[in-house]
Every structure is written in structure tokens, then in C-alpha cells.
Amino acid sequence: MTEPAPPDSPVTDQPPPELSNRRRRLVFRANHRGTHETDLLVGGFITPRIAAFSEAELDEIEELLELPDVDLAEWLTGRQPIPAEMDSGMLRRMRDAAGK
């Protein structure tokens, strides 16, 4: 479900072994959302990219991880449009990576 990495990208299937506590915590939260579909969509996007995200991007991810699974799944699969008040660059990147 993840998008292919550009040739010069550090994106891999697994996060690097040496991550900060914050990054490790975000990977865990992204992959243990509560619903399998959202685990795949969110975790599949965040896990291979976690080392490359800036601190500002990590802030965006933390905000997104507070959203309900049902809403995230609907928006990331394209079943529902992302509401204007929730629209963000990170959420659009996740949706685009999911192929929707």
C-alpha cells in the first residue's frame, strides 16, 4: 500500500534500528491504531518514511494520529473527501500514497 520510493529516497520497508524515542513511538502508534485497515494505511505510510520526516512533519503526524480510525480510513481510501477543516499536506500525502 505504500508508494514506490524515488531512486534517491531513504524509504525502506522497515524503520532504521536507531530512531529517537519520539519516532519509535509514532511508528508504534501508526501500526497499532485499532483497526487493521487503518494500521495498514497509516503504518504503511509512516513506517518506511519515519527517519526522513522533519520535526514539523512529526508534529503533523502526531495530530493525525489523534483522529478516529473510521474517519482516517474513509479519507485515506477516498470513500469520503477530506473535510476542508481537516485537510493538511500530510493527510493528502498519506491519501496519495494509498493510491486514492
Secondary structure, 3 states (H helix, E strand, C coil): CCCCCCCCCCCCCCCCCCCCHHHHHHHHHHHCCCCHHHHHHHHHHHHHHHHHCCHHHHHHHHHHCCCCHHHHHHHHHCCCCCCCCCCCHHHHHHHHHCCC
